[in-house]
Amino acid sequence: MNDVIFFDTLREALWVAVMISAPMLAVALIAGVSIGLFQALTSVQEMTLTFVPKVGAMLIVFWVSMSFMSERLVDFFTSGIIPMIAGS
């Protein structure tokens, strides 16, 4: 395996990781900012108010996007990694 193939595969793997993690990170960002804004406006400084809704929203998004994540990973491995291991 030469360097070009290695770095191309690494670049593609990083792109797949970004695509898989983007929905959950976006929801965590939106939930964190909105809850932080709510806490700043109401002067409520409760730690569980930040943690519980953010984790709940991330679990819901994970459940909704599981098929997308699995499909992307399977496509990456079947089209990129397994043929490279097999040598074709």
Disulfide bonds with the S-S distance in Angstrom:
none
